[in-house]
Amino acid sequence: MSKLKSEGVDKTASDKPRVRDRIFDTASELFYRHGIRAVGVDAIASEAGTNKMSFYRSFPSKDDLVAEYLCGQQREYWQWWDEVVAPHQGDPRRQIEALIESTIDLARLKAKTAEGCRTARGCALGNAAVEIPEDNERLGDIVHNYKSEIRRRLRALAAEAGARDADALGDALMLLLEGGLYTRLTFPDNTGPIAAITRAAGWLLDACTKPGCTAAAAKEPSRRD
């Protein structure tokens, strides 16, 4: 075989997705669309064009695959978060507003399928929390730590924005974000309550902070003429 032909064969082989990648990508779509419990190893292997033997060579167990899926969903979300808040560094209120506004159109930063927006079924890790048995600490901890980090970040932004009760404001904003996504299960294309979260967040921010106030400004001693 000539060097040129060999290089062509090698390139073709390298362009073909690895079996492990096919299994992971297929499982990610099936888990999100149908739920973790409803999708078995046989279905994943079949949809990925492989078999159970290849599955278990790639992932020691279904739980290992689920854990990787949940961690992958986390990475996607934090990437989205960082991209949304980055243009507004130093302006925590605007960062909060940007997160709320972008949640309405979260699909534009996510992969789309023929069935529509992947975010139409709510939060992937929130969905998983319903299905994960209480005694499965490994998967349960992944979801808990993820949600706890969202809460921590929102509380921190609320504090930076000068909220009188930053923890309460952060938790209220989390309820808006989390609940808004799930209303899309019933009301497609942002036609339901999620359409009101921008105004609702504005009301909360107005009620809990002073205009133009930040944490640094709130700590400054007041001056009298």
Helices and strands as residue ranges (DSSP letters): H 3-15, H 19-34, H 41-47, H 52-58, H 62-85, G 86-88, H 92-104, G 106-109, E 112-113, E 116-117, G 118-121, H 124-131, H 137-160, H 166-183, G 193-196, H 197-208, H 215-219
